[in-house]
Amino acid sequence: MVQALYTTRKDSGIEGVSLIDVQEGNSWNEDDFWNEIRGYVGPATRAYGFDFSQVRHCSSSDLADLLKFRKQAMMNSATVALIVPEENMKDVLNITRLDRLFRVYDTPEPFLCDARKRRD
């Protein structure tokens, strides 16, 4: 059994914007996170926000999955942001320099506000 991340897609209330809730759990398969998130990429979505509010730990393979997701999303001209209120998670993003690749927000509201502005 390994620590794994699971997701739930939430209604952002904005057309073309996906807000994805990320949670911790356990799994027998290390690839569950990737298998879930790769299904979210689509041509109609122009912005993705991964809400890590309930996550205290993220493995290196989870970070690699986010990078793969970002690459696929960018092929569809979409942006990917991370909502990370936890300081430990922000430190991981800073140490790995992923905070330079992803826009990082403390809460979902600023992400949604920016996504709405880009749409208009």
C-alpha positions as CSV (number, residue, x, y, z in Angstrom):
1,M,0.0,0.0,0.0
2,V,1.4,3.4,-0.9
3,Q,0.3,7.0,-0.1
4,A,-1.6,8.3,-3.1
5,L,-3.5,11.4,-4.2
6,Y,-7.1,11.4,-5.3
7,T,-9.1,14.1,-7.1
8,T,-12.6,15.4,-7.5
9,R,-13.6,17.9,-10.1
10,K,-15.6,20.8,-8.6
11,D,-17.8,23.2,-10.5
12,S,-15.9,26.4,-10.8
13,G,-18.9,28.4,-12.0
14,I,-16.8,29.7,-15.0
15,E,-17.0,28.1,-18.4
16,G,-13.7,26.7,-19.5
17,V,-12.2,26.7,-16.0
18,S,-11.7,23.4,-14.0
19,L,-11.2,23.5,-10.2
20,I,-9.8,20.1,-9.1
21,D,-9.9,19.1,-5.4
22,V,-6.9,17.0,-4.4
23,Q,-7.0,14.7,-1.3
24,E,-4.6,12.2,0.3
25,G,-5.4,8.5,0.5
26,N,-3.9,5.1,0.1
27,S,-3.7,2.9,-2.9
28,W,-2.2,-0.3,-4.3
29,N,-1.3,1.5,-7.5
30,E,1.1,4.4,-7.6
31,D,-0.3,5.5,-10.9
32,D,-3.8,6.3,-9.7
33,F,-3.2,10.1,-9.5
34,W,-1.9,10.2,-13.1
35,N,-4.7,8.0,-14.3
36,E,-7.3,10.4,-12.8
37,I,-5.8,13.7,-13.8
38,R,-4.9,12.9,-17.4
39,G,-8.6,12.5,-18.1
40,Y,-9.3,16.1,-17.2
41,V,-7.3,17.6,-20.1
42,G,-9.6,18.7,-22.9
43,P,-9.8,21.4,-25.6
44,A,-12.7,23.2,-24.0
45,T,-10.8,23.9,-20.8
46,R,-8.4,26.9,-20.8
47,A,-7.5,27.0,-17.1
48,Y,-7.0,24.3,-14.4
49,G,-6.6,24.9,-10.7
50,F,-5.5,22.0,-8.5
51,D,-6.6,22.7,-4.9
52,F,-4.1,21.1,-2.5
53,S,-5.8,22.6,0.6
54,Q,-6.2,19.1,2.1
55,V,-2.8,17.7,1.2
56,R,0.1,17.7,3.6
57,H,2.5,15.4,1.6
58,C,3.1,15.0,-2.1
59,S,5.5,12.4,-3.5
60,S,8.0,13.0,-6.3
61,S,5.9,10.9,-8.6
62,D,2.9,13.1,-7.9
63,L,5.0,16.1,-8.8
64,A,6.1,14.4,-12.0
65,D,2.4,13.7,-12.8
66,L,1.6,17.4,-12.4
67,L,4.4,18.2,-14.8
68,K,3.1,15.7,-17.4
69,F,-0.4,17.2,-16.9
70,R,0.9,20.7,-17.4
71,K,2.6,19.7,-20.7
72,Q,-0.6,18.2,-22.0
73,A,-2.6,21.2,-20.9
74,M,-0.2,23.6,-22.6
75,M,-0.6,21.7,-25.9
76,N,-4.2,22.8,-25.7
77,S,-3.2,26.4,-24.8
78,A,-4.4,26.0,-21.2
79,T,-2.8,27.2,-18.0
80,V,-2.3,25.1,-14.8
81,A,-2.3,26.7,-11.3
82,L,-1.8,25.2,-7.9
83,I,-3.8,26.3,-4.8
84,V,-1.4,25.6,-1.9
85,P,-2.1,27.1,1.5
86,E,0.2,24.7,3.4
87,E,3.7,26.1,4.0
88,N,5.3,22.7,3.8
89,M,3.9,22.1,0.3
90,K,5.0,25.6,-0.7
91,D,8.5,24.8,0.5
92,V,8.6,21.7,-1.7
93,L,7.5,23.7,-4.7
94,N,10.1,26.3,-3.9
95,I,13.0,23.8,-3.4
96,T,12.1,22.0,-6.6
97,R,11.6,25.3,-8.4
98,L,8.1,24.2,-9.5
99,D,6.8,27.5,-8.2
100,R,8.4,29.0,-11.3
101,L,6.4,26.7,-13.6
102,F,3.0,26.9,-11.9
103,R,1.2,29.9,-10.6
104,V,0.6,29.3,-6.9
105,Y,-2.3,30.7,-5.0
106,D,-3.2,30.5,-1.3
107,T,-6.9,30.0,-1.8
108,P,-9.2,29.2,-4.8
109,E,-10.8,32.7,-5.0
110,P,-7.8,34.5,-6.5
111,F,-7.4,31.7,-9.1
112,L,-11.0,31.9,-10.1
113,C,-10.8,35.7,-10.2
114,D,-7.8,35.6,-12.5
115,A,-9.4,32.9,-14.7
116,R,-12.5,35.0,-15.0
117,K,-10.5,38.1,-16.1
118,R,-8.6,36.1,-18.8
119,R,-11.9,34.9,-20.2
120,D,-13.4,38.4,-20.5
